[in-house]
Amino acid sequence: MGYLNNSVVTIDAILTKKGRELLARGDGSFRITQFSLADDEIDYTLYNPNHPSGSAFYGEAIENMPLLEAFPDETQIMKYKLVTLPRGTSKMPVLDLGYSAIALKQGSSLSITPQTLNYLGNNQVFETNGYTATVSDVRVLNNFTGTGINTPDAVALNSTTTIGTSVSKTVVGTTISLTATTLNTLFGSNTALYTSLTVIGRDSGARVTIPLTITKTQ
């Protein structure tokens, strides 16, 4: 990881591990249909409306902050995506999964129905376009699916498969279903496998990441 020269306009794009896997297939499954913007590097507390040189310099410190090079760890980059919310919004929307952490035994299943709090003037709401859910290491799950959103892009994303490598997987839906792996080979001498689950509201941009643990059964 390094820093970009922010004195010139630069686009620094790379493929994630999942993207490289899809590209290597050569079967047309690698398609860029959407993108997100984020401001992970920005410290907005540096905005200074009292700058002695006037309003043109209020954001000078922010504009001179270093920008990070792109890197493929989705748990460490683009954690703070830009969103558009209705004018007058006084509270940032947050996600409620019903769990602060998930622990599953081998072969057991769980369905999650996310809700968005403080969104569009409601205490609780289910977002029209559903939620994206990303597991950091798909090998720990036998099944990881999203249901409830049937657009072509959502169906295509939900139908993607991996080749057994340690990559993330993303699905779309109003309900997210998980089934823990039944394979013992992944555990080795360990009694548990650890990864994370990230859920993002597709309308609100609200995001939450929780730990996911799979425990080995005898």
Helices and strands as residue ranges (DSSP letters): E 3-4, H 17-25, G 44-46, G 55-57, H 60-63, E 67-68, E 94-96, E 102-105, E 109-112, E 115-119, E 122-125, E 131-135, G 138-140, E 141-147, H 152-158, E 169-173, E 175-180, E 192-201, E 207-215
